[in-house]
């Protein structure tokens, strides 16, 4: 398969995509609209929780990658 943007050959499974899917873009837009009414305190709490979950996700990914090397 050829990447339309770069013209390079690539397989969907060979490259890690950093671009969002259409569904993810829609979900992000909905989330954006829902969070507009949050107070500063609510937004801070939500942000801290999202960062915490991102850290956990990163730990899980690292663990899975390391366990495949063993």
Secondary structure as UniProt FT lines:
FT   TURN            4..6
FT   TURN            12..14
FT   HELIX           22..35
FT   TURN            36..37
FT   HELIX           40..69
//
